[in-house]
């Protein structure tokens, strides 16, 4: 693989131990993150969003009603797309947000995401990942920030270029400001700044800012904290509507990369002009982005499935480094004339069959009428049609110039 910084972070710790006192009887026996939101707990929606950006392991930092969280894990995990692992870390006493992380310190990766379990910020997380991948080695963490016209309900952040220099108290009513969006990317060095009982927001982050160890990425988009009844009520309809997204399906060879014939490694992968920009544009527009690719090179013995998966992971990470994401991918290694016996067969996933598209539609709960497929072969168009998806035949050239008007014509 070519040498480049790694943007993807596979672990996300989630703070789910709050008391939820402002919600009264709603949280008497149910932790806030487990409150129903449409057809699933709020936490199910939240974790699903992080899966889009390459998270495969969630560590739930529990306290209040930890048993209820543990009992809900299996159903939440079953409702997520992809192979995802969820584990729990229970604080021994009420330890605060920083203390909850401290007590999980031996289970944290070298780089990990952290978020509040009772708020959702629908911003392009790839921007945070890309910025953090290029941070200086002495940076401990980076926060996804929000700019508000009226920040008087929140403490505000002082930002100098991308360095967070201070946290300040709530400003007067009507004062614009930049606030903490509740999503963080930390290096494990954060543990050195924690104690068994501490507040991340009040104790740890201000100290890191004073030491020039903290940076910020400005995000934008829908935000909802379900901590008060009115906001929770709104979330129940807003979030399911918002997160049932439009979807962009992309063929790989000939659309994302120049088709040099059986491309099985990054050193032979040459991006089509505008491909990374196209992925970023669709991500910023709030679309899912998927890859569906025939890979008969496996059936022909030219490379194996590990090589296909490795290259797809590299493609997704490169997209995140450029500020977009590949939410998920499917490939078909079979071919009826393959030289490798195990792969010598006709298979419903091989385009022009619609199997790969249908599997993604099922996994991500997509509406085919709100999806499009971009391919460079008639087989791509046939697969799209059989899946009930609009197909667009890419003639070559700049992919952003081709995709942008397609994405932009839909609200």
Secondary structure, 3 states (H helix, E strand, C coil): CCCCCCCCCCEEEEECCCCCHHHHHHHCCCCHHHCEECCEEHHHHHHHHHHCCCCCEEEEEECCCHHHHHHHHHHHHHCCCCCCEEEEEECCCCCHHHHHHHHCHHHCCCEEEEEECCEEECCCHHHHHHHHHCCCCCCCEEEEEEEECCCCCCCEEEEECCEEEEEECCCCCCCCEEEEEEEEEEEHHHHHHCCCCCCHHHHHHHHHHHCCCEEEEEECCCEEECCCHHHHHHHHHHHHHHHCCCEEEECCECCCECCCCCCCCHHHCCECCCHHHHHHHHHHCCCEEEEEEECCCCCCCCCCHHHHHHHHHHHHHHHHHCCCCCCEEEEECCECCCCCHHHECCCCCCCCCCHHHHHHHHHHCCCHHHEEEEECCHHHHHHHHHCCCEEEECCCCCHHHHHHHHHHCCC
